[in-house]
């Protein structure tokens, strides 16, 4: 079955920005775009109230996705646009919609001058439970934001893409995560920046005087480990330019910093099947809340 690029649409500014990003991604991948609108049932007494009459119900369940599909078809010629309306809790319905998608795209409000995202409970729940990659897009994200400025510094969607950034934990690396990032860079014909953060072992950090030679030795060892992890993927994607960055310190800080000059940030989420529920990890959590570019969260074993 042909997968789709699926986007959750509720009529908000952030979900419309997500739909535009999803349409651009659908064109890059040569896949259909599916707009999913979730109608959350309300208690019967509220449903009978005048402000939730038949006209309002029809507006939310029919007019918004229909008009969005018409606009996307006009702005993104060649992309097949479908719509689907489902009833239920948004987080559960969107996680279910992701099962048949190549990836699921969601919108989020930006944090203004602070950068990053204001991630709601629905978005976090979907990311923590979806079995497919989920991309979070800011409300004001536009096509030009993902590209280099033109020669005179004007934002433009006609210039080359900014790099794709991959936050990689080489101790728990996964093929699904790495392949997603390489494929995203290849489709955009741009550089893949692979960022890895490392810290000295505790027995070096405590009670040991500052030793530049020791620090350099540890840095070189980590850089070699990163190169070994990435080597097979360089050979699999020979047309992708790769920049490896092994940095001492917090991985979350380094990936968030790299996101400022990225077209897309790719991070992972380990799938955990336990009674305590799913988790997204502290690095992914930090990037979701503070990253300045669209963020793809890729679940892996």
C-alpha atoms as an extended CHARMM CRD file, in Angstrom:
* protein
*
       301  EXT
         1         1  UNK       CA              0.0000000000        0.0000000000        0.0000000000  PROA      1               0.0000000000
         2         2  UNK       CA              1.3420000000        3.4440000000       -0.9700000000  PROA      2               0.0000000000
         3         3  UNK       CA              2.0240000000        5.4810000000        2.1420000000  PROA      3               0.0000000000
         4         4  UNK       CA              1.1370000000        9.1540000000        2.4370000000  PROA      4               0.0000000000
         5         5  UNK       CA              2.5110000000       12.2840000000        4.0330000000  PROA      5               0.0000000000
         6         6  UNK       CA             -0.1950000000       12.8590000000        6.6310000000  PROA      6               0.0000000000
         7         7  UNK       CA             -0.8820000000       16.1330000000        8.4130000000  PROA      7               0.0000000000
         8         8  UNK       CA             -3.1910000000       16.8920000000       11.3140000000  PROA      8               0.0000000000
         9         9  UNK       CA             -5.3050000000       19.9630000000       10.5550000000  PROA      9               0.0000000000
        10        10  UNK       CA             -7.5880000000       21.7870000000       12.9910000000  PROA      10              0.0000000000
        11        11  UNK       CA             -7.8250000000       25.1490000000       11.2430000000  PROA      11              0.0000000000
        12        12  UNK       CA             -5.2410000000       26.8700000000       13.4610000000  PROA      12              0.0000000000
        13        13  UNK       CA             -2.3340000000       28.9020000000       12.1000000000  PROA      13              0.0000000000
        14        14  UNK       CA              0.1410000000       26.2990000000       13.3000000000  PROA      14              0.0000000000
        15        15  UNK       CA             -1.6660000000       23.4080000000       11.6290000000  PROA      15              0.0000000000
        16        16  UNK       CA             -1.8850000000       25.3470000000        8.3600000000  PROA      16              0.0000000000
        17        17  UNK       CA              1.8780000000       25.9290000000        8.4370000000  PROA      17              0.0000000000
        18        18  UNK       CA              2.2870000000       22.1940000000        9.0540000000  PROA      18              0.0000000000
        19        19  UNK       CA              0.0660000000       21.4590000000        6.0430000000  PROA      19              0.0000000000
        20        20  UNK       CA              2.2360000000       23.6630000000        3.8120000000  PROA      20              0.0000000000
        21        21  UNK       CA              5.3890000000       21.8930000000        5.0230000000  PROA      21              0.0000000000
        22        22  UNK       CA              3.7240000000       18.5210000000        4.5060000000  PROA      22              0.0000000000
        23        23  UNK       CA              2.8050000000       19.4530000000        0.9260000000  PROA      23              0.0000000000
        24        24  UNK       CA              6.4040000000       20.4200000000        0.1870000000  PROA      24              0.0000000000
        25        25  UNK       CA              7.6100000000       17.1410000000        1.7070000000  PROA      25              0.0000000000
        26        26  UNK       CA              5.0560000000       15.1730000000       -0.3070000000  PROA      26              0.0000000000
        27        27  UNK       CA              6.4420000000       16.7490000000       -3.4820000000  PROA      27              0.0000000000
        28        28  UNK       CA             10.0360000000       15.8970000000       -2.4650000000  PROA      28              0.0000000000
        29        29  UNK       CA              9.0500000000       12.2700000000       -1.8810000000  PROA      29              0.0000000000
        30        30  UNK       CA              6.5730000000       11.8870000000       -4.7350000000  PROA      30              0.0000000000
        31        31  UNK       CA              3.8000000000       10.8220000000       -2.3520000000  PROA      31              0.0000000000
        32        32  UNK       CA              0.1680000000       11.8440000000       -1.8280000000  PROA      32              0.0000000000
        33        33  UNK       CA             -0.7090000000       14.2700000000        0.9550000000  PROA      33              0.0000000000
        34        34  UNK       CA             -3.4810000000       13.3120000000        3.3580000000  PROA      34              0.0000000000
        35        35  UNK       CA             -5.1750000000       15.9400000000        5.5290000000  PROA      35              0.0000000000
        36        36  UNK       CA             -6.6670000000       14.4500000000        8.6920000000  PROA      36              0.0000000000
        37        37  UNK       CA             -9.1890000000       16.4580000000       10.6560000000  PROA      37              0.0000000000
        38        38  UNK       CA            -10.2130000000       15.0550000000       14.0380000000  PROA      38              0.0000000000
        39        39  UNK       CA            -13.6270000000       15.9340000000       15.4260000000  PROA      39              0.0000000000
        40        40  UNK       CA            -13.6830000000       15.4060000000       19.1720000000  PROA      40              0.0000000000
        41        41  UNK       CA            -17.2400000000       14.5460000000       20.2800000000  PROA      41              0.0000000000
        42        42  UNK       CA            -18.7100000000       16.7800000000       22.9630000000  PROA      42              0.0000000000
        43        43  UNK       CA            -21.1890000000       15.7490000000       25.6920000000  PROA      43              0.0000000000
        44        44  UNK       CA            -24.7730000000       15.5930000000       24.4800000000  PROA      44              0.0000000000
        45        45  UNK       CA            -26.0270000000       18.6180000000       26.5170000000  PROA      45              0.0000000000
        46        46  UNK       CA            -23.2820000000       20.7890000000       24.9800000000  PROA      46              0.0000000000
        47        47  UNK       CA            -23.9680000000       19.4170000000       21.5220000000  PROA      47              0.0000000000
        48        48  UNK       CA            -27.5380000000       20.7060000000       21.7800000000  PROA      48              0.0000000000
        49        49  UNK       CA            -26.4340000000       24.2200000000       22.7390000000  PROA      49              0.0000000000
        50        50  UNK       CA            -26.9810000000       26.9500000000       20.1150000000  PROA      50              0.0000000000
        51        51  UNK       CA            -23.2740000000       27.7720000000       19.8000000000  PROA      51              0.0000000000
        52        52  UNK       CA            -22.5830000000       24.1700000000       18.7590000000  PROA      52              0.0000000000
        53        53  UNK       CA            -25.3600000000       23.8650000000       16.2290000000  PROA      53              0.0000000000
        54        54  UNK       CA            -25.3540000000       22.0080000000       12.9080000000  PROA      54              0.0000000000
        55        55  UNK       CA            -23.6930000000       24.9000000000       11.0580000000  PROA      55              0.0000000000
        56        56  UNK       CA            -20.7170000000       24.9120000000       13.4400000000  PROA      56              0.0000000000
        57        57  UNK       CA            -20.3330000000       21.1330000000       13.2440000000  PROA      57              0.0000000000
        58        58  UNK       CA            -20.4160000000       21.2520000000        9.4500000000  PROA      58              0.0000000000
        59        59  UNK       CA            -17.8810000000       24.0930000000        9.4210000000  PROA      59              0.0000000000
        60        60  UNK       CA            -15.3180000000       22.1490000000       11.4080000000  PROA      60              0.0000000000
        61        61  UNK       CA            -15.8350000000       18.7260000000        9.8830000000  PROA      61              0.0000000000
        62        62  UNK       CA            -16.2500000000       19.6580000000        6.2340000000  PROA      62              0.0000000000
        63        63  UNK       CA            -15.4010000000       23.2290000000        5.3120000000  PROA      63              0.0000000000
        64        64  UNK       CA            -11.9310000000       23.5910000000        6.8810000000  PROA      64              0.0000000000
        65        65  UNK       CA            -10.2910000000       20.4480000000        5.4180000000  PROA      65              0.0000000000
        66        66  UNK       CA            -12.0470000000       20.9350000000        2.0730000000  PROA      66              0.0000000000
        67        67  UNK       CA            -10.8690000000       24.5260000000        1.6890000000  PROA      67              0.0000000000
        68        68  UNK       CA             -7.3840000000       23.6090000000        2.9170000000  PROA      68              0.0000000000
        69        69  UNK       CA             -7.1580000000       20.8530000000        0.3130000000  PROA      69              0.0000000000
        70        70  UNK       CA             -8.2480000000       23.2320000000       -2.4460000000  PROA      70              0.0000000000
        71        71  UNK       CA             -5.6150000000       25.7860000000       -1.4600000000  PROA      71              0.0000000000
        72        72  UNK       CA             -2.8250000000       23.2250000000       -1.1790000000  PROA      72              0.0000000000
        73        73  UNK       CA             -3.6820000000       21.7910000000       -4.5880000000  PROA      73              0.0000000000
        74        74  UNK       CA             -3.3790000000       25.2490000000       -6.1480000000  PROA      74              0.0000000000
        75        75  UNK       CA             -0.1260000000       26.1600000000       -4.3620000000  PROA      75              0.0000000000
        76        76  UNK       CA              1.5500000000       22.7860000000       -4.8300000000  PROA      76              0.0000000000
        77        77  UNK       CA              0.7370000000       21.5660000000       -8.3540000000  PROA      77              0.0000000000
        78        78  UNK       CA              1.4480000000       17.9070000000       -8.9120000000  PROA      78              0.0000000000
        79        79  UNK       CA              0.7490000000       16.9000000000       -5.3180000000  PROA      79              0.0000000000
        80        80  UNK       CA             -2.2880000000       14.6690000000       -4.8720000000  PROA      80              0.0000000000
        81        81  UNK       CA             -4.2480000000       15.9330000000       -1.8550000000  PROA      81              0.0000000000
        82        82  UNK       CA             -6.7230000000       13.7690000000        0.0540000000  PROA      82              0.0000000000
        83        83  UNK       CA             -8.8460000000       14.5000000000        3.1080000000  PROA      83              0.0000000000
        84        84  UNK       CA            -10.0400000000       12.2880000000        5.9240000000  PROA      84              0.0000000000
        85        85  UNK       CA            -12.3480000000       13.1140000000        8.8090000000  PROA      85              0.0000000000
        86        86  UNK       CA            -12.2820000000       11.0180000000       11.9560000000  PROA      86              0.0000000000
        87        87  UNK       CA            -13.9990000000       11.2380000000       15.3130000000  PROA      87              0.0000000000
        88        88  UNK       CA            -12.2890000000       10.6550000000       18.6300000000  PROA      88              0.0000000000
        89        89  UNK       CA             -9.5890000000       11.9800000000       20.9360000000  PROA      89              0.0000000000
        90        90  UNK       CA             -7.0730000000       13.9420000000       18.8090000000  PROA      90              0.0000000000
        91        91  UNK       CA             -3.9220000000       12.3180000000       20.2400000000  PROA      91              0.0000000000
        92        92  UNK       CA             -5.2440000000        8.7860000000       19.7800000000  PROA      92              0.0000000000
        93        93  UNK       CA             -6.7250000000        9.4800000000       16.3360000000  PROA      93              0.0000000000
        94        94  UNK       CA             -3.5440000000       11.1100000000       15.0220000000  PROA      94              0.0000000000
        95        95  UNK       CA             -1.3130000000        8.3500000000       16.3920000000  PROA      95              0.0000000000
        96        96  UNK       CA             -3.5430000000        5.8530000000       14.5980000000  PROA      96              0.0000000000
        97        97  UNK       CA             -3.4030000000        7.9210000000       11.3980000000  PROA      97              0.0000000000
        98        98  UNK       CA              0.3890000000        7.7930000000       11.5540000000  PROA      98              0.0000000000
        99        99  UNK       CA              0.3600000000        4.0050000000       11.2520000000  PROA      99              0.0000000000
       100       100  UNK       CA             -0.4310000000        4.1730000000        7.5270000000  PROA      100             0.0000000000
       101       101  UNK       CA              1.7540000000        7.2370000000        6.8570000000  PROA      101             0.0000000000
       102       102  UNK       CA              5.3090000000        7.6760000000        5.6760000000  PROA      102             0.0000000000
       103       103  UNK       CA              5.4150000000       10.3900000000        8.2990000000  PROA      103             0.0000000000
       104       104  UNK       CA              2.9540000000       12.4950000000       10.3030000000  PROA      104             0.0000000000
       105       105  UNK       CA              3.2230000000       16.2940000000       10.4070000000  PROA      105             0.0000000000
       106       106  UNK       CA              1.9050000000       18.4220000000       13.2660000000  PROA      106             0.0000000000
       107       107  UNK       CA              1.9190000000       22.1420000000       13.9430000000  PROA      107             0.0000000000
       108       108  UNK       CA              2.9910000000       23.9500000000       17.0760000000  PROA      108             0.0000000000
       109       109  UNK       CA              2.9840000000       27.5160000000       18.2660000000  PROA      109             0.0000000000
       110       110  UNK       CA              6.3430000000       29.2520000000       18.2070000000  PROA      110             0.0000000000
       111       111  UNK       CA              7.9090000000       30.9050000000       21.2300000000  PROA      111             0.0000000000
       112       112  UNK       CA              8.6040000000       34.2140000000       19.5180000000  PROA      112             0.0000000000
       113       113  UNK       CA             11.9750000000       35.7460000000       20.2930000000  PROA      113             0.0000000000
       114       114  UNK       CA             13.0030000000       32.7400000000       22.3630000000  PROA      114             0.0000000000
       115       115  UNK       CA             12.7800000000       30.4450000000       19.3480000000  PROA      115             0.0000000000
       116       116  UNK       CA             11.6030000000       26.8830000000       19.4490000000  PROA      116             0.0000000000
       117       117  UNK       CA              8.1570000000       25.4600000000       20.0410000000  PROA      117             0.0000000000
       118       118  UNK       CA              5.3270000000       25.4750000000       22.5190000000  PROA      118             0.0000000000
       119       119  UNK       CA              4.4640000000       21.7780000000       22.3740000000  PROA      119             0.0000000000
       120       120  UNK       CA              0.9810000000       20.9130000000       23.5840000000  PROA      120             0.0000000000
       121       121  UNK       CA             -0.1440000000       17.7340000000       25.3000000000  PROA      121             0.0000000000
       122       122  UNK       CA             -1.6180000000       16.3420000000       22.0760000000  PROA      122             0.0000000000
       123       123  UNK       CA              1.6390000000       16.7760000000       20.1590000000  PROA      123             0.0000000000
       124       124  UNK       CA              3.7440000000       15.2430000000       22.9280000000  PROA      124             0.0000000000
       125       125  UNK       CA              1.3640000000       12.3050000000       23.2830000000  PROA      125             0.0000000000
       126       126  UNK       CA              1.3510000000       11.6150000000       19.5350000000  PROA      126             0.0000000000
       127       127  UNK       CA              5.1540000000       11.7660000000       19.3630000000  PROA      127             0.0000000000
       128       128  UNK       CA              5.5090000000        9.4410000000       22.3350000000  PROA      128             0.0000000000
       129       129  UNK       CA              3.1660000000        6.7950000000       20.9010000000  PROA      129             0.0000000000
       130       130  UNK       CA              3.3010000000        7.0100000000       17.0980000000  PROA      130             0.0000000000
       131       131  UNK       CA              5.0710000000        4.1360000000       15.3350000000  PROA      131             0.0000000000
       132       132  UNK       CA              6.1120000000        6.3450000000       12.4070000000  PROA      132             0.0000000000
       133       133  UNK       CA              8.2420000000        9.5120000000       12.2270000000  PROA      133             0.0000000000
       134       134  UNK       CA              6.4960000000       12.6770000000       13.4300000000  PROA      134             0.0000000000
       135       135  UNK       CA              7.5440000000       16.1470000000       12.2590000000  PROA      135             0.0000000000
       136       136  UNK       CA              6.7630000000       19.2530000000       14.2890000000  PROA      136             0.0000000000
       137       137  UNK       CA              6.4550000000       22.5590000000       12.3830000000  PROA      137             0.0000000000
       138       138  UNK       CA              6.2550000000       26.0580000000       13.8800000000  PROA      138             0.0000000000
       139       139  UNK       CA              3.2550000000       28.2970000000       13.2110000000  PROA      139             0.0000000000
       140       140  UNK       CA              5.2270000000       30.8550000000       11.1900000000  PROA      140             0.0000000000
       141       141  UNK       CA              7.4820000000       28.3940000000        9.3610000000  PROA      141             0.0000000000
       142       142  UNK       CA              7.7280000000       29.1660000000        5.6480000000  PROA      142             0.0000000000
       143       143  UNK       CA              9.5030000000       27.5780000000        2.6950000000  PROA      143             0.0000000000
       144       144  UNK       CA             12.1370000000       30.3450000000        2.5980000000  PROA      144             0.0000000000
       145       145  UNK       CA             13.1190000000       29.6180000000        6.2110000000  PROA      145             0.0000000000
       146       146  UNK       CA             14.5410000000       26.2600000000        5.1250000000  PROA      146             0.0000000000
       147       147  UNK       CA             16.7550000000       27.7360000000        2.4030000000  PROA      147             0.0000000000
       148       148  UNK       CA             19.8820000000       29.8430000000        2.2810000000  PROA      148             0.0000000000
       149       149  UNK       CA             19.3410000000       33.5920000000        1.7120000000  PROA      149             0.0000000000
       150       150  UNK       CA             19.8330000000       34.7940000000       -1.8550000000  PROA      150             0.0000000000
       151       151  UNK       CA             23.0560000000       36.6510000000       -2.8290000000  PROA      151             0.0000000000
       152       152  UNK       CA             21.7680000000       39.9380000000       -1.3870000000  PROA      152             0.0000000000
       153       153  UNK       CA             20.5050000000       38.3640000000        1.8220000000  PROA      153             0.0000000000
       154       154  UNK       CA             16.7980000000       38.1540000000        0.9540000000  PROA      154             0.0000000000
       155       155  UNK       CA             14.9360000000       35.0050000000        2.1080000000  PROA      155             0.0000000000
       156       156  UNK       CA             14.1020000000       32.7900000000       -0.8530000000  PROA      156             0.0000000000
       157       157  UNK       CA             12.7420000000       29.3110000000       -1.4970000000  PROA      157             0.0000000000
       158       158  UNK       CA             14.6700000000       29.1890000000       -4.7990000000  PROA      158             0.0000000000
       159       159  UNK       CA             18.1170000000       28.9120000000       -3.1710000000  PROA      159             0.0000000000
       160       160  UNK       CA             19.7400000000       25.6720000000       -1.8890000000  PROA      160             0.0000000000
       161       161  UNK       CA             18.4060000000       24.0710000000        1.2670000000  PROA      161             0.0000000000
       162       162  UNK       CA             20.1030000000       24.6880000000        4.5900000000  PROA      162             0.0000000000
       163       163  UNK       CA             21.7510000000       21.5720000000        6.0710000000  PROA      163             0.0000000000
       164       164  UNK       CA             19.8450000000       18.7260000000        7.6770000000  PROA      164             0.0000000000
       165       165  UNK       CA             21.0090000000       18.1700000000       11.2660000000  PROA      165             0.0000000000
       166       166  UNK       CA             21.0510000000       14.7260000000       12.8740000000  PROA      166             0.0000000000
       167       167  UNK       CA             21.4480000000       14.4240000000       16.6300000000  PROA      167             0.0000000000
       168       168  UNK       CA             23.1320000000       11.0410000000       17.0310000000  PROA      168             0.0000000000
       169       169  UNK       CA             23.8390000000        8.9580000000       20.1230000000  PROA      169             0.0000000000
       170       170  UNK       CA             26.4750000000        6.5610000000       18.8300000000  PROA      170             0.0000000000
       171       171  UNK       CA             26.0350000000        4.2350000000       21.8060000000  PROA      171             0.0000000000
       172       172  UNK       CA             22.3950000000        3.6480000000       20.8610000000  PROA      172             0.0000000000
       173       173  UNK       CA             22.4300000000        4.4280000000       17.1410000000  PROA      173             0.0000000000
       174       174  UNK       CA             19.7740000000        2.8910000000       14.9370000000  PROA      174             0.0000000000
       175       175  UNK       CA             19.5850000000        2.3100000000       11.1960000000  PROA      175             0.0000000000
       176       176  UNK       CA             16.0600000000        3.7250000000       10.9310000000  PROA      176             0.0000000000
       177       177  UNK       CA             17.1090000000        7.0560000000       12.4210000000  PROA      177             0.0000000000
       178       178  UNK       CA             20.3300000000        7.4140000000       10.4290000000  PROA      178             0.0000000000
       179       179  UNK       CA             18.7430000000        6.3910000000        7.1260000000  PROA      179             0.0000000000
       180       180  UNK       CA             15.9150000000        8.8930000000        7.6240000000  PROA      180             0.0000000000
       181       181  UNK       CA             18.4220000000       11.7210000000        8.0550000000  PROA      181             0.0000000000
       182       182  UNK       CA             20.5950000000       10.7070000000        5.0920000000  PROA      182             0.0000000000
       183       183  UNK       CA             17.5200000000       10.3300000000        2.8900000000  PROA      183             0.0000000000
       184       184  UNK       CA             16.2060000000       13.7490000000        3.9480000000  PROA      184             0.0000000000
       185       185  UNK       CA             19.5490000000       15.3770000000        3.0780000000  PROA      185             0.0000000000
       186       186  UNK       CA             19.7360000000       13.5640000000       -0.2570000000  PROA      186             0.0000000000
       187       187  UNK       CA             16.2370000000       14.6480000000       -1.2790000000  PROA      187             0.0000000000
       188       188  UNK       CA             17.1190000000       18.2480000000       -0.4040000000  PROA      188             0.0000000000
       189       189  UNK       CA             20.5390000000       18.0310000000       -2.1100000000  PROA      189             0.0000000000
       190       190  UNK       CA             22.1010000000       19.5010000000        0.9910000000  PROA      190             0.0000000000
       191       191  UNK       CA             24.7170000000       18.7550000000        3.6500000000  PROA      191             0.0000000000
       192       192  UNK       CA             24.0250000000       16.4180000000        6.5510000000  PROA      192             0.0000000000
       193       193  UNK       CA             25.4840000000       17.6950000000        9.8360000000  PROA      193             0.0000000000
       194       194  UNK       CA             25.7910000000       14.8750000000       12.3500000000  PROA      194             0.0000000000
       195       195  UNK       CA             26.0990000000       16.2210000000       15.8890000000  PROA      195             0.0000000000
       196       196  UNK       CA             27.2040000000       14.0520000000       18.7910000000  PROA      196             0.0000000000
       197       197  UNK       CA             27.8240000000       15.2260000000       22.3400000000  PROA      197             0.0000000000
       198       198  UNK       CA             30.1670000000       13.4350000000       24.7140000000  PROA      198             0.0000000000
       199       199  UNK       CA             31.3670000000       13.8320000000       28.2880000000  PROA      199             0.0000000000
       200       200  UNK       CA             34.4340000000       12.4410000000       30.0870000000  PROA      200             0.0000000000
       201       201  UNK       CA             33.7800000000        9.2980000000       32.1300000000  PROA      201             0.0000000000
       202       202  UNK       CA             32.9980000000       10.0230000000       35.7940000000  PROA      202             0.0000000000
       203       203  UNK       CA             36.3210000000        8.5970000000       36.9610000000  PROA      203             0.0000000000
       204       204  UNK       CA             38.0860000000       11.2140000000       34.8010000000  PROA      204             0.0000000000
       205       205  UNK       CA             35.8140000000       14.0600000000       35.7840000000  PROA      205             0.0000000000
       206       206  UNK       CA             36.1540000000       13.7890000000       39.5490000000  PROA      206             0.0000000000
       207       207  UNK       CA             39.4120000000       14.3260000000       41.3960000000  PROA      207             0.0000000000
       208       208  UNK       CA             41.4620000000       14.7110000000       38.2230000000  PROA      208             0.0000000000
       209       209  UNK       CA             43.3300000000       17.9710000000       37.5050000000  PROA      209             0.0000000000
       210       210  UNK       CA             42.7090000000       19.6300000000       34.1590000000  PROA      210             0.0000000000
       211       211  UNK       CA             44.7340000000       17.7490000000       31.5850000000  PROA      211             0.0000000000
       212       212  UNK       CA             44.5780000000       19.1430000000       28.0190000000  PROA      212             0.0000000000
       213       213  UNK       CA             46.3520000000       16.0920000000       26.6040000000  PROA      213             0.0000000000
       214       214  UNK       CA             43.8390000000       13.7510000000       28.2270000000  PROA      214             0.0000000000
       215       215  UNK       CA             40.9380000000       15.8370000000       26.9640000000  PROA      215             0.0000000000
       216       216  UNK       CA             42.3470000000       15.7920000000       23.4470000000  PROA      216             0.0000000000
       217       217  UNK       CA             42.8120000000       12.0250000000       23.6160000000  PROA      217             0.0000000000
       218       218  UNK       CA             39.1910000000       11.5230000000       24.6810000000  PROA      218             0.0000000000
       219       219  UNK       CA             37.9850000000       13.8950000000       21.9380000000  PROA      219             0.0000000000
       220       220  UNK       CA             39.9240000000       12.0270000000       19.2620000000  PROA      220             0.0000000000
       221       221  UNK       CA             38.6210000000        8.6740000000       20.4870000000  PROA      221             0.0000000000
       222       222  UNK       CA             35.0240000000        9.9120000000       20.3340000000  PROA      222             0.0000000000
       223       223  UNK       CA             35.5500000000       11.4160000000       16.8810000000  PROA      223             0.0000000000
       224       224  UNK       CA             36.8810000000        8.0670000000       15.6540000000  PROA      224             0.0000000000
       225       225  UNK       CA             33.8820000000        6.2530000000       17.1370000000  PROA      225             0.0000000000
       226       226  UNK       CA             31.5230000000        8.6830000000       15.4010000000  PROA      226             0.0000000000
       227       227  UNK       CA             33.3570000000        8.2170000000       12.0880000000  PROA      227             0.0000000000
       228       228  UNK       CA             33.0920000000        4.4280000000       12.4030000000  PROA      228             0.0000000000
       229       229  UNK       CA             29.3550000000        4.6370000000       13.0620000000  PROA      229             0.0000000000
       230       230  UNK       CA             28.7770000000        6.9330000000       10.0920000000  PROA      230             0.0000000000
       231       231  UNK       CA             31.2020000000        5.2800000000        7.6390000000  PROA      231             0.0000000000
       232       232  UNK       CA             28.8210000000        2.6570000000        6.2210000000  PROA      232             0.0000000000
       233       233  UNK       CA             26.1800000000        5.3390000000        5.6060000000  PROA      233             0.0000000000
       234       234  UNK       CA             28.6410000000        7.5610000000        3.7640000000  PROA      234             0.0000000000
       235       235  UNK       CA             29.2020000000        4.6540000000        1.3930000000  PROA      235             0.0000000000
       236       236  UNK       CA             25.4770000000        3.9540000000        1.0490000000  PROA      236             0.0000000000
       237       237  UNK       CA             24.7470000000        7.6280000000        0.2690000000  PROA      237             0.0000000000
       238       238  UNK       CA             27.8860000000        8.7430000000       -1.6220000000  PROA      238             0.0000000000
       239       239  UNK       CA             26.1550000000       11.8280000000       -3.0300000000  PROA      239             0.0000000000
       240       240  UNK       CA             25.4190000000       13.2710000000        0.4340000000  PROA      240             0.0000000000
       241       241  UNK       CA             28.0330000000       15.6280000000        1.8490000000  PROA      241             0.0000000000
       242       242  UNK       CA             28.5250000000       14.7940000000        5.5280000000  PROA      242             0.0000000000
       243       243  UNK       CA             29.9600000000       16.9320000000        8.3070000000  PROA      243             0.0000000000
       244       244  UNK       CA             30.6300000000       15.0970000000       11.5780000000  PROA      244             0.0000000000
       245       245  UNK       CA             30.7230000000       17.1430000000       14.7630000000  PROA      245             0.0000000000
       246       246  UNK       CA             31.8730000000       15.4370000000       17.9500000000  PROA      246             0.0000000000
       247       247  UNK       CA             31.5780000000       17.9630000000       20.7680000000  PROA      247             0.0000000000
       248       248  UNK       CA             32.2830000000       17.8000000000       24.4660000000  PROA      248             0.0000000000
       249       249  UNK       CA             29.2730000000       18.7410000000       26.5840000000  PROA      249             0.0000000000
       250       250  UNK       CA             25.5110000000       18.4450000000       26.4970000000  PROA      250             0.0000000000
       251       251  UNK       CA             24.1950000000       16.8070000000       23.3290000000  PROA      251             0.0000000000
       252       252  UNK       CA             20.9170000000       18.6880000000       23.7630000000  PROA      252             0.0000000000
       253       253  UNK       CA             22.6670000000       22.0650000000       23.8070000000  PROA      253             0.0000000000
       254       254  UNK       CA             24.7660000000       21.2420000000       20.7540000000  PROA      254             0.0000000000
       255       255  UNK       CA             21.8170000000       19.9800000000       18.6630000000  PROA      255             0.0000000000
       256       256  UNK       CA             19.6610000000       22.9800000000       19.6150000000  PROA      256             0.0000000000
       257       257  UNK       CA             22.5320000000       25.2640000000       18.6300000000  PROA      257             0.0000000000
       258       258  UNK       CA             22.9200000000       23.5060000000       15.2610000000  PROA      258             0.0000000000
       259       259  UNK       CA             19.1720000000       23.7980000000       14.6260000000  PROA      259             0.0000000000
       260       260  UNK       CA             19.5210000000       27.5620000000       14.1310000000  PROA      260             0.0000000000
       261       261  UNK       CA             21.0420000000       26.9820000000       10.7160000000  PROA      261             0.0000000000
       262       262  UNK       CA             19.1070000000       23.8890000000        9.6490000000  PROA      262             0.0000000000
       263       263  UNK       CA             16.3130000000       23.1050000000        7.2260000000  PROA      263             0.0000000000
       264       264  UNK       CA             15.3350000000       20.0620000000        9.3260000000  PROA      264             0.0000000000
       265       265  UNK       CA             16.5110000000       18.5280000000       12.6070000000  PROA      265             0.0000000000
       266       266  UNK       CA             16.3000000000       14.7570000000       13.0070000000  PROA      266             0.0000000000
       267       267  UNK       CA             16.3130000000       13.1640000000       16.4600000000  PROA      267             0.0000000000
       268       268  UNK       CA             15.3290000000        9.7410000000       17.7340000000  PROA      268             0.0000000000
       269       269  UNK       CA             12.9370000000        8.2650000000       20.2480000000  PROA      269             0.0000000000
       270       270  UNK       CA             13.5500000000        4.8060000000       21.6030000000  PROA      270             0.0000000000
       271       271  UNK       CA             10.4040000000        2.6650000000       21.5700000000  PROA      271             0.0000000000
       272       272  UNK       CA              9.7250000000        1.3990000000       25.0670000000  PROA      272             0.0000000000
       273       273  UNK       CA              6.9080000000       -1.0380000000       25.7170000000  PROA      273             0.0000000000
       274       274  UNK       CA              6.4220000000       -0.9480000000       29.4670000000  PROA      274             0.0000000000
       275       275  UNK       CA              3.6820000000       -0.2060000000       32.0050000000  PROA      275             0.0000000000
       276       276  UNK       CA              5.1170000000        3.2460000000       32.7140000000  PROA      276             0.0000000000
       277       277  UNK       CA              4.2840000000        4.4120000000       29.2100000000  PROA      277             0.0000000000
       278       278  UNK       CA              6.3360000000        5.9540000000       26.4320000000  PROA      278             0.0000000000
       279       279  UNK       CA              9.0590000000        8.5850000000       26.7810000000  PROA      279             0.0000000000
       280       280  UNK       CA             10.7560000000       10.8310000000       24.2490000000  PROA      280             0.0000000000
       281       281  UNK       CA             14.1470000000       11.2860000000       25.9470000000  PROA      281             0.0000000000
       282       282  UNK       CA             15.7540000000       14.4520000000       27.3110000000  PROA      282             0.0000000000
       283       283  UNK       CA             17.6600000000       15.4080000000       24.1360000000  PROA      283             0.0000000000
       284       284  UNK       CA             14.5890000000       15.0650000000       21.9220000000  PROA      284             0.0000000000
       285       285  UNK       CA             12.4990000000       16.8940000000       24.5260000000  PROA      285             0.0000000000
       286       286  UNK       CA             14.9730000000       19.8040000000       24.5640000000  PROA      286             0.0000000000
       287       287  UNK       CA             15.1200000000       20.0210000000       20.7690000000  PROA      287             0.0000000000
       288       288  UNK       CA             11.3270000000       19.9700000000       20.5220000000  PROA      288             0.0000000000
       289       289  UNK       CA             11.0210000000       22.8990000000       22.8950000000  PROA      289             0.0000000000
       290       290  UNK       CA             13.9950000000       24.9790000000       21.7950000000  PROA      290             0.0000000000
       291       291  UNK       CA             14.8740000000       24.0000000000       18.2110000000  PROA      291             0.0000000000
       292       292  UNK       CA             14.4530000000       26.7580000000       15.6310000000  PROA      292             0.0000000000
       293       293  UNK       CA             13.7540000000       24.4730000000       12.6480000000  PROA      293             0.0000000000
       294       294  UNK       CA             11.2030000000       21.7460000000       11.8700000000  PROA      294             0.0000000000
       295       295  UNK       CA             11.9800000000       18.6770000000       13.9970000000  PROA      295             0.0000000000
       296       296  UNK       CA             11.5320000000       15.0630000000       12.8790000000  PROA      296             0.0000000000
       297       297  UNK       CA             11.2200000000       12.5520000000       15.7250000000  PROA      297             0.0000000000
       298       298  UNK       CA             12.0100000000        9.0700000000       14.4600000000  PROA      298             0.0000000000
       299       299  UNK       CA             10.9840000000        6.0930000000       16.6510000000  PROA      299             0.0000000000
       300       300  UNK       CA             13.4170000000        3.1990000000       16.7400000000  PROA      300             0.0000000000
       301       301  UNK       CA             14.1890000000        0.0540000000       18.7050000000  PROA      301             0.0000000000
